Amino acid sequence: MNLLPHIDDYFMGQLPDEMKNEFESKISQDPVFAEEVAFYLSAKNILLTDAIKERKERFAGIYQQYKGTQKTAKSSGIIRKLWPYVAAAAILGALLIGLNTWLKPVPVKQMADQYVKEHFQTLSVTMGGKEDSLQTGRRLYNEGKLNDALAQFESIMNRDTSSGEAKKLAGIVALHLGQYNKALKYFEELENYPGLRVNPGKFYQAITLMERGQSGDKELAKQLLIKVEEENLEGKKQAREWLKKF
């Protein structure tokens, strides 16, 4: 089997165990193949990554084993003479990965999707006591009745324009429904709502832009996240992490 096309998969830990073992065996037993692997890796744009520490250790072990067996074996040909250097290059290659192949930036929508999934899956509902209008909206949302929940929160906003909580919840439901323009409107209003001790309006706008993904949205989202971090606003920790990946 030609294993050269599987170099990337090996160093990313994506090979099945059988092929992984075959790859490592071929490296340890076939100097020409090892040289080809080392050349392949050195030809790429590369940098260090912790993701392949285990592969480094495996190659280091293979190389040490090779050195032990070579104490009693004779060299044969130029490839055999060069083998220690080739093996060392393969070990070094195990520390390095191609930027274009292995370090593709995480799409901003994917990051936003994950956040929405983890934080907006359900809305907290107070147990016991009489259910108020906000609680009714939360319950409808948790039951998957998103349009009814949005109508409930918008009704509260129409009756009480000072309800920052209703604006926030309406924005979250609109975001979940893919009504991004409406979500942005509500989160912008929330950002400018006075008196809130914790105000996620700017952070939620960034999430909405990341989800919408129209031309210019990524840059606008980045600028909002920078402000969230600089102004120590709600979502600062997450904003810092995302900005590293933009």
C-alpha positions in Angstrom: 0.0 0.0 0.0 1.3 3.5 -0.9 1.2 5.3 2.5 2.6 8.6 1.3 -0.8 10.2 0.7 -1.7 9.4 4.4 1.1 11.5 6.0 -1.2 14.3 6.9 -3.7 11.9 8.4 -1.0 10.1 10.4 0.3 13.3 12.1 -3.3 14.5 12.8 -4.1 11.1 14.4 -6.8 10.3 11.8 -5.5 7.0 10.5 -7.2 3.7 11.6 -5.1 1.7 14.0 -4.1 -0.9 11.4 -2.9 1.8 9.0 -1.2 3.7 11.7 0.8 0.6 12.8 1.7 -0.1 9.2 2.9 3.5 8.7 5.1 3.4 11.8 6.5 0.0 10.8 7.4 1.2 7.4 9.1 4.3 8.8 11.2 2.1 11.1 12.1 -0.5 8.4 12.2 1.4 5.2 14.8 4.3 5.1 13.7 5.4 1.7 10.2 5.8 2.8 11.4 7.6 5.9 13.4 10.0 3.7 10.3 10.6 1.6 8.3 11.4 4.7 11.0 13.8 6.0 11.2 15.5 2.6 7.4 15.9 2.3 7.2 17.5 5.8 10.2 19.8 5.3 8.7 21.1 2.0 5.5 22.4 3.7 4.9 25.6 5.6 5.3 24.3 9.1 5.1 25.3 12.8 5.0 23.6 16.2 1.8 22.2 17.6 0.9 20.3 20.8 -1.6 18.2 18.8 1.1 15.8 17.7 3.2 15.4 20.8 2.2 11.8 20.9 3.5 11.2 17.4 6.8 12.9 18.3 7.2 10.4 21.2 6.4 7.5 18.9 9.0 8.6 16.3 11.6 9.2 19.0 11.0 5.7 20.3 11.3 4.3 16.8 14.6 6.2 16.3 16.0 5.0 19.6 15.1 1.4 18.7 16.8 1.8 15.4 20.0 3.1 17.0 20.0 0.1 19.3 19.7 -2.4 16.4 22.3 -0.6 14.3 25.0 -1.2 16.9 25.3 -4.8 15.6 24.2 -4.2 12.0 26.3 -3.1 9.0 25.4 -0.1 6.9 24.5 -0.8 3.3 24.6 2.0 0.7 24.2 5.7 0.9 20.6 5.6 2.2 21.7 3.5 5.1 24.5 5.9 5.9 22.1 8.8 5.8 19.4 7.0 7.8 20.1 8.5 11.2 19.7 12.0 9.7 16.6 10.9 7.9 15.1 9.5 11.0 16.0 12.6 12.9 14.3 14.6 10.2 11.2 12.4 10.5 11.1 13.0 14.3 11.4 16.7 13.8 8.7 16.5 11.2 6.4 14.9 13.7 6.6 18.2 15.7 5.6 20.3 12.7 2.5 20.7 10.6 1.5 22.5 7.4 -0.3 25.8 8.0 -2.5 25.4 5.0 -3.4 21.8 5.7 -3.6 21.5 9.5 -4.2 25.0 10.8 -7.1 26.2 8.8 -8.9 28.9 10.8 -12.1 27.9 12.5 -15.0 29.5 10.6 -16.6 32.2 12.8 -20.0 30.8 12.1 -18.9 27.5 13.6 -17.7 29.3 16.7 -21.0 31.1 17.0 -23.1 28.0 16.4 -21.3 26.2 19.2 -21.9 29.1 21.6 -25.6 29.3 20.7 -25.9 25.6 21.2 -24.3 25.6 24.6 -25.8 28.8 26.0 -29.1 29.3 24.3 -30.4 25.8 24.1 -32.9 26.5 26.9 -33.9 29.6 29.0 -34.0 29.4 32.7 -37.5 29.2 34.3 -38.2 29.8 37.9 -39.8 26.7 39.5 -42.9 27.2 41.6 -45.0 30.3 42.1 -47.2 32.1 39.7 -45.9 32.2 36.1 -45.5 35.7 34.8 -45.3 36.8 31.2 -41.6 36.5 30.9 -41.7 33.0 32.4 -44.4 32.1 29.9 -42.1 33.2 27.0 -39.2 31.2 28.4 -41.4 28.1 28.8 -42.6 28.4 25.2 -39.0 28.7 24.0 -38.0 25.6 25.9 -40.9 23.7 24.4 -39.6 24.6 20.9 -42.4 27.0 20.2 -40.1 29.7 19.1 -42.5 31.8 17.1 -44.9 31.9 20.0 -42.1 32.7 22.4 -41.0 35.6 20.2 -44.5 37.0 20.0 -44.7 36.8 23.8 -41.5 38.7 24.4 -42.4 41.3 21.7 -45.8 41.7 23.4 -44.1 42.5 26.7 -41.8 45.0 24.9 -44.8 46.8 23.4 -46.4 47.1 26.8 -43.3 48.0 28.7 -40.6 49.6 26.6 -38.2 49.6 29.6 -38.0 45.9 29.8 -34.4 45.1 29.1 -34.9 41.4 29.8 -37.7 41.2 27.2 -35.4 42.8 24.6 -32.6 40.3 25.4 -34.9 37.3 25.2 -36.6 38.5 22.1 -33.2 38.9 20.5 -32.1 35.4 21.5 -35.3 33.9 20.0 -34.9 35.9 16.8 -31.3 34.7 16.5 -32.4 31.1 17.0 -35.0 31.6 14.2 -32.4 33.0 11.9 -34.1 36.4 11.9 -30.7 38.1 12.2 -31.7 41.7 11.3 -34.4 41.6 14.0 -32.0 40.1 16.5 -29.4 42.8 15.8 -32.1 45.5 16.3 -33.0 44.1 19.7 -29.4 43.6 20.8 -28.5 47.2 19.8 -31.4 48.5 21.8 -30.3 46.3 24.7 -26.7 47.7 24.5 -28.1 51.2 24.9 -30.5 50.2 27.7 -29.6 52.2 30.9 -29.1 50.7 34.3 -28.2 47.1 33.5 -25.4 45.8 35.8 -24.6 43.1 33.2 -25.3 44.0 29.6 -24.4 41.5 26.9 -25.9 43.6 24.1 -22.6 44.3 22.3 -21.4 40.7 22.7 -24.7 39.3 21.3 -24.5 41.6 18.3 -21.1 40.1 17.5 -22.6 36.6 17.8 -25.4 37.5 15.5 -23.1 39.0 12.9 -20.9 35.8 13.0 -24.1 33.8 12.4 -25.4 35.9 9.6 -22.1 35.9 7.6 -22.9 38.6 5.1 -20.2 40.7 3.5 -18.4 42.7 6.1 -20.1 40.9 9.0 -16.9 39.2 10.2 -15.0 42.4 10.4 -17.9 44.2 12.2 -18.1 41.2 14.7 -14.4 41.4 15.3 -14.6 45.2 16.1 -17.4 44.5 18.5 -15.5 41.7 20.2 -12.5 44.0 20.6 -14.7 46.6 22.3 -16.2 43.9 24.5 -12.7 42.9 25.7 -11.3 46.5 26.0 -14.4 47.8 27.9 -14.6 44.7 30.1 -18.1 44.0 29.1 -20.2 40.8 29.4 -18.7 38.1 27.2 -15.1 39.4 27.6 -13.5 36.0 28.3 -15.2 34.4 25.2 -14.4 37.4 23.1 -10.7 37.1 23.9 -10.7 33.4 22.9 -12.5 34.1 19.6 -10.2 37.0 18.7 -7.3 34.6 18.7 -9.0 32.6 16.0 -10.2 35.4 13.7 
